[in-house]
Amino acid sequence: MSRFSRTILALALAGATSAGFAFDHYKGIGRQATPAEVKAWDIDVRPDFKGLPKGSGTVDRGQEVFEEKCASCHGTFGESNEVFTPLIGGTTKDDIKTGNVKGLSSGDLPQRTTFTKVATISTIFDYIQRAMPWTAPKSMKPDDTYAVLAYMLNLAEIVPADFTLSDKNIAEVQKLMPNRHGMTTDHGMWPGASAAKGGIGNGGKPDVKNTACMKNCKTEVRIGSVLPDYARDAHGNLFDQNRSFGPVRGIKTGGAAAAPVAATASAGAGPLDLATRSGCMACHGVNNKIVGPGYNEVQARYKDQPDAAARLALKVKNGGQGVWGSVPMPPNGEMKDADINTLVAWILSGAR
């Protein structure tokens, strides 16, 4: 959720508790939000760390949680470029000293990573807490969120291997973020004391005359980042691989793969369509390994085993690790049992 959206939400929730709100004027329409409902939404962490939950986590614990919940999409060391772009890399010791990632301005970086771009550690904490892991957002406890972030910070060589990140020291770690000076804070939405007074904002003074917003406006709109043609459908139709809930979908990619979802979701759709629609093809090829093994490898390993179908169905539903290396397979508890059984039968029959 953007800072603007959170502001609008906060204003709406604040208004809900005010006397003379619309509920008083339009009887029978809506109701006041309960304290529990407000609390469930109010989980954002600001750059001045307001909203940060109490807790702590070690780098070692973070590695355990990361391998269990994150590595299947991001790689064990945050280096994966298969499912998502890398989290770690592109920063130097000098960047940590200066607070500006030199590679961003020099153009030397082959690809931007999370730690080359993000200026505030609170942004990363907030995103992990709000949206991760991919298959079960908002399911991690604060201690594990601290631990995962500590592990990422260690991978980026910002903190040592024996470090414990907590609500007590996260503000000190902010002073080591490689791109901490890589964004402007000269706007009214940024809270806190001004930089002249040692803070990170401009005192929260709003720009009511648009003097900052309406300068140097672009005369034309250009798309700043696109996938190259050869990579657009490397793992199937991106439109079908986003989460199974929420309003946002990915861009339609590929030729036949770019057909509307309604067409691929029809009752006559085959197992390959089901696998693509369920996001399986992002990690598995029919005849080749991507993140996980190719289906031809799975079929060969489990061939002639009488309990193979039941074992594989359980693996798809609950996830697992160790059979095909260190990268774990995430659980797919949202899939229907009938769909899982269809996929398993297709894989064991040779995935044709």
C-alpha positions as CSV (number, residue, x, y, z in Angstrom):
1,M,0.0,0.0,0.0
2,S,1.4,3.4,-0.9
3,R,2.0,6.2,1.6
4,F,-0.8,8.1,-0.1
5,S,-3.2,5.2,0.2
6,R,-2.3,4.7,3.9
7,T,-2.9,8.4,4.5
8,I,-6.3,8.2,2.9
9,L,-7.1,5.1,4.9
10,A,-6.0,6.8,8.1
11,L,-8.2,9.8,7.4
12,A,-11.2,7.5,6.6
13,L,-10.7,5.5,9.8
14,A,-10.2,8.6,11.9
15,G,-13.4,10.1,10.4
16,A,-15.2,6.9,11.2
17,T,-14.9,7.7,14.9
18,S,-15.9,11.3,14.7
19,A,-19.3,12.6,15.7
20,G,-21.6,13.6,12.9
21,F,-19.9,11.2,10.4
22,A,-21.9,10.0,7.4
23,F,-23.4,7.2,9.4
24,D,-25.4,9.7,11.2
25,H,-26.8,11.2,8.0
26,Y,-27.4,8.0,6.0
27,K,-29.1,5.5,8.3
28,G,-28.6,1.8,7.5
29,I,-25.5,2.4,5.3
30,G,-22.2,1.2,6.7
31,R,-21.0,1.1,10.2
32,Q,-18.1,2.3,12.3
33,A,-14.9,0.3,12.0
34,T,-14.3,-1.7,15.2
35,P,-11.0,-1.2,17.1
36,A,-9.9,-4.7,16.0
37,E,-10.6,-3.9,12.3
38,V,-8.6,-0.7,12.6
39,K,-5.7,-2.5,14.3
40,A,-5.6,-5.2,11.6
41,W,-5.1,-2.5,8.9
42,D,-2.8,-0.3,10.9
43,I,0.5,-2.3,10.5
44,D,2.5,0.0,8.4
45,V,6.0,0.9,9.5
46,R,7.1,4.5,8.8
47,P,10.6,5.7,8.0
48,D,10.8,7.1,11.5
49,F,9.9,3.6,12.7
50,K,6.5,4.5,14.1
51,G,4.4,1.4,13.9
52,L,7.4,-0.9,14.3
53,P,6.5,-4.0,16.4
54,K,8.7,-5.0,19.3
55,G,10.9,-8.0,18.6
56,S,14.3,-9.3,17.5
57,G,15.9,-11.9,15.2
58,T,19.4,-13.3,14.6
59,V,21.1,-13.8,11.2
60,D,21.2,-17.6,11.9
61,R,17.5,-17.8,12.6
62,G,16.9,-15.6,9.5
63,Q,18.7,-18.1,7.3
64,E,16.5,-20.9,8.6
65,V,13.3,-19.0,7.9
66,F,14.5,-17.7,4.6
67,E,15.3,-21.2,3.3
68,E,12.0,-22.4,4.5
69,K,9.7,-19.6,3.2
70,C,11.7,-17.4,0.8
71,A,14.4,-19.3,-1.1
72,S,12.1,-21.1,-3.5
73,C,11.4,-17.7,-5.2
74,H,14.5,-15.7,-4.2
75,G,17.3,-18.3,-4.1
76,T,19.1,-19.3,-0.9
77,F,21.3,-16.2,-1.0
78,G,18.8,-13.8,-2.5
79,E,20.5,-14.1,-5.9
80,S,17.7,-15.8,-7.9
81,N,16.7,-14.3,-11.2
82,E,14.3,-17.1,-12.1
83,V,11.1,-16.1,-10.4
84,F,11.9,-12.6,-9.2
85,T,14.8,-10.2,-9.7
86,P,17.7,-10.6,-7.1
87,L,17.4,-9.1,-3.7
88,I,21.1,-8.8,-2.9
89,G,24.0,-7.5,-4.9
90,G,25.3,-4.4,-6.6
91,T,26.4,-2.6,-3.4
92,T,29.9,-1.9,-2.1
93,K,31.6,-1.0,1.2
94,D,32.0,2.5,-0.2
95,D,28.3,2.7,-0.9
96,I,27.6,1.9,2.8
97,K,29.9,4.7,3.8
98,T,28.5,7.3,1.4
99,G,24.8,6.3,1.4
100,N,24.7,6.5,-2.4
101,V,25.0,3.5,-4.6
102,K,27.6,4.5,-7.2
103,G,26.5,1.9,-9.7
104,L,23.1,3.6,-10.1
105,S,24.5,6.8,-11.3
106,S,27.5,5.3,-13.3
107,G,25.3,2.8,-15.1
108,D,27.7,0.0,-14.2
109,L,25.0,-2.2,-12.7
110,P,23.8,-5.0,-15.0
111,Q,20.6,-5.2,-12.9
112,R,19.2,-3.3,-10.0
113,T,18.5,-5.3,-6.8
114,T,16.4,-4.4,-3.7
115,F,19.4,-3.2,-1.7
116,T,20.7,-1.0,-4.6
117,K,17.4,0.8,-4.8
118,V,15.7,1.0,-1.4
119,A,16.7,3.9,0.8
120,T,14.9,3.0,4.0
121,I,15.1,-0.3,5.9
122,S,11.6,0.3,7.2
123,T,10.3,-0.2,3.7
124,I,11.8,-3.7,3.5
125,F,10.5,-4.6,7.0
126,D,7.1,-3.3,6.1
127,Y,6.9,-5.2,2.8
128,I,8.1,-8.5,4.4
129,Q,5.6,-8.1,7.2
130,R,2.7,-7.1,4.9
131,A,3.2,-9.3,1.8
132,M,5.5,-12.2,2.5
133,P,5.8,-15.1,2.1
134,W,4.2,-15.1,-1.4
135,T,1.8,-18.0,-0.6
136,A,0.8,-16.8,2.9
137,P,1.2,-13.1,3.3
138,K,1.0,-11.6,6.8
139,S,1.7,-15.0,8.4
140,M,5.1,-14.3,9.8
141,K,5.6,-13.3,13.4
142,P,7.6,-10.1,14.1
143,D,10.7,-12.0,15.4
144,D,10.9,-14.0,12.2
145,T,10.5,-10.9,10.1
146,Y,13.4,-9.3,12.0
147,A,15.4,-12.5,11.5
148,V,14.8,-12.6,7.7
149,L,15.8,-9.0,7.4
150,A,18.9,-9.6,9.5
151,Y,19.9,-12.4,7.2
152,M,19.4,-10.2,4.1
153,L,21.4,-7.4,5.7
154,N,24.2,-9.9,6.4
155,L,24.1,-11.1,2.8
156,A,24.5,-7.5,1.7
157,E,27.5,-7.2,4.0
158,I,25.8,-4.5,6.1
159,V,25.8,-6.4,9.4
160,P,28.1,-9.2,10.7
161,A,27.0,-12.9,10.8
162,D,26.5,-12.8,14.6
163,F,24.2,-9.8,14.5
164,T,20.8,-9.6,16.1
165,L,18.4,-7.1,14.6
166,S,15.7,-5.6,16.8
167,D,13.4,-2.7,17.3
168,K,16.1,-1.2,19.6
169,N,18.9,-1.1,17.0
170,I,17.1,-0.9,13.6
171,A,17.5,2.9,13.5
172,E,21.3,2.5,13.8
173,V,21.2,0.0,10.9
174,Q,19.4,2.6,8.8
175,K,22.5,4.7,8.9
176,L,24.3,1.9,7.0
177,M,21.8,1.4,4.2
178,P,23.8,1.7,0.9
179,N,21.3,4.0,-0.8
180,R,20.0,5.9,2.2
181,H,20.6,9.2,0.5
182,G,19.2,8.1,-2.8
183,M,15.8,9.6,-2.4
184,T,14.3,13.0,-1.7
185,T,12.6,13.8,1.6
186,D,11.6,17.3,0.6
187,H,7.9,16.8,0.7
188,G,5.1,17.1,3.2
189,M,4.3,13.4,3.4
190,W,7.7,12.7,4.9
191,P,7.5,12.9,8.7
192,G,10.1,13.8,11.3
193,A,12.6,16.6,11.9
194,S,14.3,18.4,9.0
195,A,17.7,17.3,7.8
196,A,19.1,20.6,9.1
197,K,18.2,19.4,12.6
198,G,19.7,16.0,12.2
199,G,16.4,14.3,11.1
200,I,15.4,12.5,7.9
201,G,12.5,14.7,6.7
202,N,11.6,18.3,6.2
203,G,9.5,18.6,9.3
204,G,6.3,17.4,7.5
205,K,5.5,20.8,6.0
206,P,3.1,20.3,3.1
207,D,3.7,21.8,-0.3
208,V,0.3,23.4,-0.7
209,K,1.3,25.6,-3.7
210,N,2.8,22.7,-5.8
211,T,6.1,24.4,-6.0
212,A,7.9,21.0,-5.8
213,C,5.5,18.9,-7.6
214,M,5.0,21.0,-10.8
215,K,8.7,21.5,-11.7
216,N,10.6,19.8,-14.5
217,C,7.5,17.8,-15.6
218,K,8.1,15.3,-18.5
219,T,6.5,16.2,-21.8
220,E,6.0,12.6,-22.7
221,V,5.6,9.4,-20.9
222,R,8.0,6.5,-21.5
223,I,8.1,3.1,-20.0
224,G,11.2,2.9,-17.9
225,S,11.5,-0.8,-17.5
226,V,10.2,-3.7,-19.6
227,L,11.1,-7.4,-20.0
228,P,13.1,-8.1,-23.2
229,D,11.0,-10.0,-25.8
230,Y,13.0,-13.2,-25.3
231,A,12.2,-13.3,-21.5
232,R,8.6,-12.2,-21.5
233,D,7.1,-15.7,-21.5
234,A,10.2,-17.6,-20.4
235,H,8.2,-19.3,-17.7
236,G,4.7,-19.1,-19.2
237,N,2.0,-16.4,-19.1
238,L,2.8,-13.9,-16.3
239,F,-0.9,-13.0,-16.1
240,D,-1.7,-16.4,-14.7
241,Q,1.2,-16.6,-12.2
242,N,0.2,-13.9,-9.7
243,R,-1.5,-14.6,-6.5
244,S,-4.9,-16.3,-6.5
245,F,-6.4,-13.4,-4.6
246,G,-6.5,-9.6,-4.9
247,P,-7.2,-7.3,-7.9
248,V,-3.8,-7.0,-9.4
249,R,-2.7,-9.4,-12.2
250,G,0.5,-9.6,-14.2
251,I,0.9,-8.6,-17.8
252,K,-0.3,-11.0,-20.5
253,T,2.8,-12.4,-22.2
254,G,3.5,-14.8,-25.1
255,G,1.4,-15.8,-28.1
256,A,-1.1,-18.5,-27.2
257,A,-0.3,-18.0,-23.5
258,A,-1.7,-14.5,-23.7
259,A,-5.2,-15.7,-24.2
260,P,-7.8,-14.4,-21.7
261,V,-7.9,-16.2,-18.4
262,A,-11.5,-17.3,-19.0
263,A,-10.3,-19.3,-21.9
264,T,-7.6,-21.2,-20.1
265,A,-9.8,-21.7,-17.0
266,S,-12.5,-23.5,-19.0
267,A,-13.7,-26.9,-18.0
268,G,-11.9,-28.4,-21.0
269,A,-8.5,-27.0,-20.1
270,G,-5.8,-29.7,-20.0
271,P,-3.2,-30.4,-17.2
272,L,-0.6,-28.1,-18.8
273,D,-3.1,-25.2,-18.7
274,L,-3.8,-26.1,-15.1
275,A,-0.1,-26.2,-14.2
276,T,0.4,-22.8,-15.9
277,R,-2.6,-21.2,-14.3
278,S,-1.5,-22.5,-10.8
279,G,2.0,-21.0,-11.2
280,C,3.8,-24.4,-11.3
281,M,5.5,-23.6,-14.6
282,A,7.4,-20.7,-13.0
283,C,9.6,-23.3,-11.2
284,H,9.2,-26.5,-13.2
285,G,9.7,-27.1,-16.9
286,V,8.1,-30.2,-18.6
287,N,11.5,-31.4,-19.8
288,N,13.9,-29.1,-18.0
289,K,14.8,-27.9,-14.6
290,I,14.1,-24.2,-13.8
291,V,14.1,-23.6,-10.0
292,G,12.8,-27.1,-9.2
293,P,13.2,-30.3,-11.2
294,G,11.7,-30.9,-14.7
295,Y,8.5,-33.0,-14.7
296,N,10.5,-35.6,-16.7
297,E,12.9,-35.9,-13.8
298,V,10.0,-36.3,-11.3
299,Q,8.4,-39.0,-13.5
300,A,11.6,-40.9,-13.8
301,R,12.4,-40.9,-10.0
302,Y,8.9,-42.0,-9.0
303,K,8.3,-44.5,-11.8
304,D,6.8,-47.8,-10.7
305,Q,6.5,-46.8,-7.1
306,P,3.0,-47.9,-6.0
307,D,2.5,-45.0,-3.5
308,A,4.0,-42.3,-5.8
309,A,0.7,-40.5,-6.5
310,A,-0.3,-40.1,-2.9
311,R,3.3,-39.0,-1.9
312,L,3.5,-36.4,-4.6
313,A,0.0,-35.1,-3.9
314,L,1.1,-34.5,-0.3
315,K,4.3,-32.9,-1.4
316,V,2.4,-30.4,-3.7
317,K,-0.1,-29.6,-1.0
318,N,2.3,-29.2,2.0
319,G,5.6,-28.4,0.3
320,G,8.9,-29.8,1.2
321,Q,12.7,-29.7,1.0
322,G,15.7,-31.9,0.5
323,V,14.6,-34.3,-2.2
324,W,15.9,-32.1,-5.0
325,G,18.5,-30.0,-3.3
326,S,18.4,-27.2,-0.8
327,V,15.8,-25.0,-2.5
328,P,12.4,-25.8,-0.8
329,M,9.1,-26.2,-2.6
330,P,6.5,-23.9,-1.0
331,P,3.1,-25.3,0.1
332,N,0.1,-25.0,-2.2
333,G,-2.7,-25.3,0.3
334,E,-5.0,-23.1,-1.7
335,M,-5.2,-25.7,-4.6
336,K,-8.1,-28.0,-4.7
337,D,-7.4,-31.7,-4.1
338,A,-8.9,-32.6,-7.4
339,D,-6.6,-30.2,-9.2
340,I,-3.5,-31.6,-7.4
341,N,-4.5,-35.1,-8.2
342,T,-4.9,-34.2,-11.9
343,L,-1.5,-32.6,-12.0
344,V,0.2,-35.5,-10.2
345,A,-1.4,-38.1,-12.6
346,W,-0.3,-36.0,-15.6
347,I,3.3,-35.8,-14.3
348,L,3.5,-39.5,-13.5
349,S,2.1,-40.3,-17.0
350,G,5.0,-38.4,-18.6
351,A,3.5,-34.9,-18.7
352,R,2.5,-34.9,-22.3
